[in-house]
Amino acid sequence: MKISNRRSSTGRRRMPAAVALGAVLALTVTACGDDGSGAAGDKGGEGDGKGKIVFWDNNGGVRTDIWKEIIADFEKANPDIKVEYVGIASTEYQSKVDTAIQGGGLPDVGGVGAAMLAGFAAQGALEPLDERLAKSSLNGKLNEDMVESLKAAGGGDDTLYSIPTSANNGVLYYRTDLFKKAGLEDPTTWDAFYKAAEELTDAGKNEFGYTIRGGAGSIAQALDAMYGQSGITSFWDASGEKTTVNDAKNVAALEKYAALYKKVTPAADLNNDFTKMVAQWDSGTIGMLNHNLGSYQDHVKAFGTDKFRGIPQPIGPGGKRVQVSNPVDGLGVFKSSKNKEAAWKFIEFATSPEANSKFNESAGQVPAHTDAAKDAWISEAEPTKLAADALSDGSTTIVQLPYYLPDWNTISKADNEPNFQKVLLGDMSAKEFLDTLAEQLNEAQAEWKEQQG
């Protein structure tokens, strides 16, 4: 399977992300293995399970400290292996890997979440891990839903290319102290959400009811708000060929959501990625924030635990909660690694109960290892506990996003984030935006089905 050079709905020919980015980006991070020549066509080797391996963190900066702690623990337990850590910002990670796939310099092991897995696998960059897992102490100890999610995201051949580390979930964080002061009910429904967003706003005092994500990562958050309000429960129609993103109910939902910008949100939201958005909310003058479990600890540091809550997304039509799927995160071995045995040892250690619990407690996410998921901190971190309950008690329907499409990450990021900013600014209608997105998704789905035979 390969990423096609198809013509997009904008009339230009879509180049594979690796080729397009490779022409303009220089890879500045340290190369992998013995000579740093690893590329997608290099089959690598098992190695002797000793020496140096290079690890690329797909959320560098945010997760650097906890990964360095886990690496130190690993090196203490495995003195014959040294791990070189390279932290890469989540917004830059796909382009770095795509460039290295084409030009060489892939790491031995790296973060491979569901959202970008299909694109990497389609280029032949990842090592299948099914046999290694079957022989490992991890076998039967990882959350089955997370494993299946990563298999499905691999492109359709049911191969496991990434070992799950954690699952995330969309969360609505809100300032309980501000809500109490204003006499507002908790934003557990979309009506209560919109009412609070308006009543907590006093732009003259730099107080706003909500912060909206307009920069990197904006599409997933917009989709969550759309489907949550429309109540539509499938990303594809009954035929499986046409997406529901531009259904009239979703168009109306996006119009209402986008209209919040600058009315009840700061103007700076237009360019906010998650780090800027989270920092802005933690500054203390904004009532509500949509993010995920990953920022929980940041909010605890800013407010303690008594001035905010993190709850599942608001309930929509008919009293049902609908959320889009958050990608499962994981670790993969790159096929070009010349020391796959040591790379696999690192993955085994990082997803063992103790390390997996330590990582997810820091990240505020749901552990992949079933033993780690039983640790006491889960029940003590309310947003994590509520998220886990919402996903298992039948109250929530998850709209599964098509992570299996090799073009998914490009379509949902580089191709359409600038268009979403135009919607916020009033330069593009919600319908035009969603029709453009739908056309690209329908093309990608048709190509994927054709490739499946």
C-alpha positions in Angstrom: 0.0 0.0 0.0 1.3 3.5 -0.8 0.2 7.1 -0.4 -1.1 8.1 -3.7 -0.4 11.3 -5.6 -4.0 12.1 -6.0 -5.5 15.4 -7.0 -7.2 17.1 -4.0 -10.5 19.0 -4.0 -8.7 22.2 -4.3 -7.4 21.3 -7.7 -3.8 20.7 -6.8 -2.1 17.4 -6.8 -1.6 16.1 -3.3 2.0 14.9 -2.8 2.8 12.4 -0.2 3.6 14.3 3.0 7.1 13.0 3.1 8.0 14.2 -0.4 6.4 17.6 0.0 8.0 18.3 3.4 11.3 16.7 2.5 12.0 19.4 -0.1 11.8 22.2 2.5 12.5 20.7 5.9 15.9 19.8 7.2 16.0 17.1 9.9 18.0 18.6 12.7 17.5 15.9 15.3 20.1 13.2 16.0 20.1 10.2 13.7 19.6 6.6 14.8 21.5 3.4 15.1 25.1 3.0 14.2 25.4 5.3 11.2 22.1 7.2 11.1 21.2 6.0 7.7 17.9 4.4 8.6 15.2 5.0 6.0 12.0 3.2 5.1 13.7 0.9 2.6 16.3 -0.2 5.1 15.3 -3.5 6.8 17.6 -2.9 9.7 18.6 -5.8 12.0 18.0 -7.4 15.4 21.4 -6.3 16.8 22.7 -7.9 20.0 20.3 -6.1 22.4 23.0 -3.9 23.7 24.5 -0.5 22.9 22.8 2.7 22.1 19.2 3.2 20.8 17.6 6.5 19.8 14.1 7.3 21.1 11.9 10.0 19.5 9.2 11.4 21.9 6.2 12.5 19.9 5.2 15.0 22.6 8.5 16.5 23.5 8.6 19.3 26.0 5.2 18.3 27.5 6.3 14.8 28.4 10.1 15.2 28.4 10.6 15.0 32.2 8.6 11.8 32.7 10.3 10.1 29.8 13.7 11.0 31.1 12.7 9.5 34.4 11.5 6.3 32.7 14.7 6.2 30.6 16.9 6.5 33.7 15.0 3.6 35.3 15.4 1.5 32.2 19.1 2.2 31.9 19.5 1.2 35.6 17.7 -2.1 34.9 19.5 -2.6 31.6 23.1 -1.2 32.1 24.2 -2.5 28.6 21.7 -0.3 26.8 21.8 3.5 26.5 18.8 5.5 25.3 19.3 8.8 23.5 16.2 10.9 24.1 15.0 13.3 21.4 12.0 15.4 22.3 9.9 16.6 19.3 6.9 18.8 19.6 3.7 17.1 18.7 3.0 19.6 16.0 6.3 18.8 14.3 6.5 15.1 14.8 4.8 13.8 11.7 6.9 16.0 9.4 10.1 15.0 11.1 9.3 11.3 10.7 8.1 11.7 7.1 11.3 13.5 6.2 13.4 10.8 7.8 11.5 8.1 6.0 12.5 9.6 2.7 16.0 10.8 3.6 17.3 8.6 6.4 17.8 9.2 10.0 14.9 7.4 11.6 15.2 6.5 15.3 15.2 3.0 16.6 12.0 3.5 18.6 9.5 6.3 18.8 6.0 7.5 19.6 3.5 6.1 17.1 -0.1 7.1 17.9 -3.2 6.0 16.0 -3.6 9.3 14.2 -0.4 9.1 12.2 0.2 5.3 12.3 -1.4 4.5 8.9 0.7 7.1 7.1 3.9 5.7 8.5 2.9 2.1 7.9 1.9 2.8 4.3 5.4 4.0 3.7 6.9 0.7 5.1 8.6 2.5 8.0 7.4 0.4 10.9 8.3 -3.1 12.2 5.3 -5.5 12.8 5.1 -6.3 16.5 2.6 -9.1 16.7 5.1 -11.9 17.1 7.2 -10.0 19.6 4.1 -9.2 21.7 3.0 -12.9 21.6 6.3 -13.9 23.1 6.4 -11.1 25.7 5.2 -10.8 29.3 3.0 -8.0 28.0 0.8 -10.6 26.1 -2.7 -10.6 27.5 -1.9 -7.7 29.9 -2.7 -4.8 27.6 -6.1 -3.2 27.2 -7.7 -5.2 24.4 -9.6 -2.2 23.1 -6.4 -0.1 22.8 -4.6 -2.9 21.0 -7.5 -3.4 18.5 -7.7 0.4 18.0 -4.0 0.4 16.9 -4.5 -2.6 14.7 -7.4 -0.9 13.0 -5.4 2.3 12.6 -2.6 0.5 10.8 -4.3 0.6 7.5 -6.5 -2.5 7.3 -4.3 -5.6 7.4 -4.8 -6.2 11.1 -1.0 -5.9 11.8 0.1 -4.4 15.1 2.7 -1.7 14.5 2.5 0.1 17.8 2.2 -1.1 21.4 -0.3 1.1 23.3 0.8 3.2 26.2 -2.3 5.2 27.0 -5.8 6.3 25.9 -7.0 9.8 26.1 -10.5 11.4 26.2 -12.0 14.7 25.4 -12.7 16.7 28.6 -14.5 19.9 29.4 -12.6 21.7 32.1 -14.5 24.5 34.0 -13.8 26.8 36.9 -16.1 25.7 39.6 -15.3 28.9 41.6 -16.3 31.1 38.8 -19.5 29.1 38.1 -20.5 29.3 41.8 -19.9 33.0 41.9 -22.1 33.5 38.8 -24.8 31.2 40.0 -24.4 28.9 37.0 -25.2 25.2 36.8 -22.5 22.8 35.8 -22.0 22.7 32.0 -23.2 19.1 31.6 -25.4 19.9 28.6 -24.7 22.0 25.5 -27.4 24.5 26.5 -25.7 25.0 29.9 -22.3 25.3 28.1 -23.4 28.1 25.8 -25.2 30.0 28.6 -22.1 29.9 30.8 -19.8 30.9 28.0 -21.9 34.1 27.5 -22.5 34.9 31.2 -18.9 34.5 32.2 -17.6 36.9 29.6 -16.7 40.5 30.3 -14.2 41.5 27.6 -13.6 44.8 29.2 -12.1 43.0 32.3 -10.4 40.5 30.1 -12.7 37.8 31.4 -14.0 35.2 28.9 -16.4 32.3 29.2 -14.4 30.0 26.9 -11.2 29.5 25.0 -11.5 28.0 21.5 -8.7 26.2 19.7 -7.9 27.9 16.4 -4.3 26.8 15.8 -2.7 23.4 15.5 -5.0 20.6 16.4 -8.2 22.6 15.9 -10.0 20.2 13.6 -10.4 17.3 16.1 -11.8 19.7 18.7 -14.2 21.2 16.2 -15.3 17.7 15.2 -15.9 16.8 18.8 -18.1 19.9 19.3 -20.0 19.2 16.0 -20.9 15.6 16.7 -21.6 16.2 20.3 -24.3 18.8 19.4 -25.7 17.1 16.3 -26.0 13.6 17.9 -24.8 11.9 14.7 -23.1 8.7 15.8 -21.2 7.5 12.8 -18.4 9.2 10.7 -19.7 7.5 7.5 -23.1 7.1 6.1 -24.8 3.6 5.7 -22.9 3.0 2.5 -19.5 3.5 4.2 -18.5 5.7 1.3 -19.6 9.2 2.2 -18.7 11.0 5.4 -21.3 12.7 7.7 -19.1 15.7 8.5 -21.1 17.9 6.2 -24.5 16.7 7.3 -26.8 19.7 7.8 -26.9 19.0 11.5 -23.2 19.2 11.7 -23.0 22.3 9.6 -25.5 24.0 12.0 -23.5 22.8 15.0 -20.2 24.2 13.7 -21.9 27.5 12.8 -23.0 27.9 16.4 -19.6 26.8 17.8 -17.5 28.9 15.6 -19.6 32.0 16.4 -18.2 31.8 19.9 -14.8 33.2 18.6 -14.2 36.8 19.8 -17.7 37.0 21.2 -16.9 34.9 24.4 -13.3 34.0 23.7 -10.0 35.9 23.5 -9.0 37.1 20.0 -5.6 35.3 20.5 -7.4 32.0 20.3 -7.1 32.1 16.5 -3.5 30.9 16.6 -3.7 28.8 19.8 -2.3 25.3 19.8 -3.0 23.2 22.9 0.0 24.5 24.8 -0.9 28.1 24.4 -4.6 27.4 25.0 -3.8 25.5 28.2 -1.4 28.2 29.5 -4.0 30.9 28.7 -6.7 29.0 30.6 -4.4 28.4 33.5 -3.8 32.2 33.8 -7.1 32.3 35.6 -9.6 34.5 33.8 -11.4 32.1 31.5 -14.4 29.9 32.5 -14.1 26.8 30.3 -11.6 24.9 28.2 -12.0 21.9 25.9 -8.9 19.7 25.9 -8.2 16.2 27.0 -6.9 14.3 30.0 -3.3 15.2 29.2 -3.5 18.7 30.6 -5.0 17.7 34.0 -1.8 18.0 35.9 -1.1 21.5 34.5 -4.5 22.7 35.8 -3.8 21.1 39.2 -0.5 23.1 39.4 -2.4 26.3 38.4 -5.5 26.0 40.6 -5.2 23.1 43.0 -8.0 20.6 42.9 -10.8 22.7 44.4 -11.3 25.5 41.8 -11.9 23.4 38.7 -13.4 20.2 37.4 -12.8 18.1 34.3 -15.9 16.3 33.1 -16.8 14.3 29.9 -18.2 16.4 27.0 -21.7 17.9 27.4 -24.8 15.8 26.8 -26.5 16.4 23.5 -29.9 15.6 21.9 -32.0 13.0 23.6 -29.8 13.0 26.7 -27.0 11.1 25.0 -23.4 12.0 25.0 -21.6 11.7 21.7 -17.8 12.2 21.4 -15.3 11.6 18.6 -12.5 9.1 19.3 -9.3 10.3 20.7 -6.3 8.5 19.2 -4.6 5.8 21.3 -0.9 6.6 21.8 1.8 4.0 21.6 5.4 3.1 20.9 6.7 1.5 17.7 10.0 0.1 16.4 11.2 1.6 13.1 12.0 -1.1 10.6 15.4 0.5 9.8 16.6 0.1 13.3 19.8 -1.9 13.5 19.2 -2.8 17.1 15.5 -3.9 17.2 16.1 -6.3 20.2 17.2 -3.4 22.4 14.4 -1.2 21.0 11.8 -3.8 21.9 13.3 -4.2 25.4 12.7 -0.5 25.9 9.1 -0.8 24.8 8.5 -3.7 27.1 9.9 -1.7 30.0 8.0 1.5 29.2 4.7 -0.4 29.0 5.3 -2.6 32.1 3.0 -1.9 35.0 5.2 0.3 37.1 6.5 2.5 34.2 3.1 2.6 32.4 1.5 3.8 35.6 4.1 6.3 36.3 3.8 7.8 32.8 0.1 8.0 32.8 -0.2 9.4 36.3 2.1 12.2 35.0 0.1 12.6 31.8 -3.3 12.2 33.4 -4.3 9.5 30.9 -5.7 6.0 31.0 -3.0 3.3 31.2 -2.7 0.6 28.6 -1.4 -2.1 31.0 -4.4 -3.6 32.8 -2.5 -3.9 36.1 -1.4 -0.2 36.0 -5.1 0.7 35.3 -5.9 -0.6 38.8 -3.6 1.8 40.6 -5.1 4.1 43.3 -4.2 7.3 41.5 -6.9 6.6 38.8 -9.7 7.0 41.3 -8.0 10.1 42.8 -7.7 11.9 39.5 -11.4 12.8 38.9 -11.3 13.6 35.2 -9.5 10.3 34.5 -12.0 8.3 36.6 -15.0 10.1 35.0 -13.6 9.5 31.5 -13.0 5.8 32.2 -16.6 5.5 33.6 -18.1 7.3 30.6 -16.4 5.0 28.2 -17.6 1.9 29.9 -21.0 2.6 31.5 -23.0 3.0 28.2 -23.6 6.7 28.6 -21.4 7.7 25.7 -21.3 6.9 22.0 -17.9 7.2 20.3 -17.7 8.4 16.7 -14.7 6.5 15.4 -12.5 8.8 13.3 -10.8 7.2 10.2 -7.2 6.9 11.6 -6.7 4.0 9.1 -6.6 6.4 6.2 -3.0 7.2 5.2 -4.1 10.7 4.4 -6.1 11.3 7.6 -3.4 13.3 9.5 -2.7 15.5 6.5 -6.3 16.1 5.7 -7.2 16.9 9.4 -4.3 19.1 10.0 -2.2 20.8 7.2 -5.0 20.8 4.6 -7.8 22.2 6.7 -6.5 24.0 9.8 -6.0 27.2 7.8 -9.6 26.9 6.5 -11.0 26.5 10.0 -9.3 29.8 10.9 -11.1 31.4 7.9 -14.4 30.1 9.4 -13.6 31.7 12.8 -12.8 35.0 11.0 -15.9 34.9 8.9 -14.0 34.5 5.6 -15.4 31.0 4.9 -18.8 29.6 5.7 -19.1 26.5 7.9 -20.8 24.7 5.0 -18.0 25.5 2.5 -15.4 24.3 5.0 -17.2 21.1 5.8 -18.0 20.4 2.1 -14.3 20.8 1.3 -13.3 18.5 4.1 -15.9 15.9 3.1 -14.8 15.8 -0.5 -11.2 15.1 0.6 -12.3 12.4 3.0 -14.6 10.7 0.5 -11.7 10.6 -2.0 -9.4 9.1 0.6 -12.0 6.6 1.7 -12.5 5.5 -1.9 -8.8 5.1 -2.5 -8.4 3.1 0.7 -11.2 0.8 -0.2 -9.7 0.2 -3.7 -6.4 -0.6 -2.1 -8.0 -3.2 0.2 -9.2 -5.0 -3.0 
